[in-house]
Amino acid sequence: MTREKWCKMFVARVHSRMEYMNMTRAEFTAKVGVNDNKVSRWFRCETVPKAIDIVNISKVLNCSVSWLIDFGDRIEKGDGNE
């Protein structure tokens, strides 16, 4: 699985939980404890969240880290500039 495909699946799961919880992006951003620019970059797959952010996202969305990030396939290594 490519990094981009992984990211798109991750973002889709985040959005599905946000929708299920009727959570706005502003609420999500505030509860995760990051700024909107960082969330924008995640949602556009320009960057991926750090491990600590993924843990916080899972707590805010009341789901497991595993559900958020494990899609049953390994992520291909990029050129190191990601």
C-alpha positions in Angstrom: 0.0 0.0 0.0 1.3 3.4 -0.8 1.6 6.2 1.8 -0.9 8.2 -0.1 -3.5 5.3 -0.2 -2.9 4.7 3.5 -3.4 8.4 4.2 -6.7 8.6 2.3 -8.0 5.6 4.1 -7.0 7.1 7.5 -8.7 10.4 6.6 -11.8 8.5 5.5 -12.0 6.8 8.9 -11.4 10.0 10.8 -14.2 11.7 8.8 -16.6 8.8 9.3 -16.1 8.9 13.1 -16.5 12.7 13.1 -19.7 12.4 11.2 -21.0 9.6 13.4 -20.2 11.8 16.5 -21.6 14.9 14.8 -18.3 16.6 15.4 -17.3 19.7 13.5 -13.8 20.1 12.2 -13.3 23.0 14.7 -14.4 20.7 17.6 -12.1 18.0 16.3 -9.1 20.3 16.0 -9.6 21.8 19.5 -10.1 18.4 21.2 -7.1 16.8 19.5 -5.1 19.9 20.6 -3.5 20.9 17.3 -4.0 23.9 15.0 -6.2 23.9 12.0 -3.3 24.2 9.6 -2.0 20.9 10.8 -5.4 19.2 10.4 -5.7 20.7 6.9 -2.4 19.2 5.9 -3.5 15.8 7.3 -6.8 15.9 5.5 -5.1 16.7 2.2 -2.5 14.0 2.8 0.3 16.4 2.6 1.6 15.1 6.0 0.6 12.3 8.3 0.0 12.7 12.0 2.7 11.8 14.5 2.1 8.8 16.8 1.1 11.0 19.7 -1.5 12.8 17.5 -2.9 9.5 16.3 -3.3 8.4 20.0 -5.1 11.7 20.8 -7.3 11.3 17.7 -8.3 7.8 18.7 -9.3 9.1 22.2 -11.2 12.1 20.8 -13.0 9.8 18.3 -13.6 7.0 20.8 -12.0 4.4 18.6 -8.9 2.2 18.8 -5.6 3.3 17.3 -5.5 0.0 15.4 -8.9 0.7 13.7 -7.6 4.1 12.6 -4.3 3.0 11.1 -4.3 -0.8 10.3 -5.7 -1.6 6.9 -4.1 -5.1 6.8 -1.3 -4.2 4.5 2.2 -2.8 5.0 3.0 0.7 3.8 5.6 1.0 1.1 8.7 3.0 2.0 9.1 6.2 0.1 12.2 8.1 -0.9 12.7 9.3 2.7 11.5 12.8 2.0 8.0 12.3 3.3 
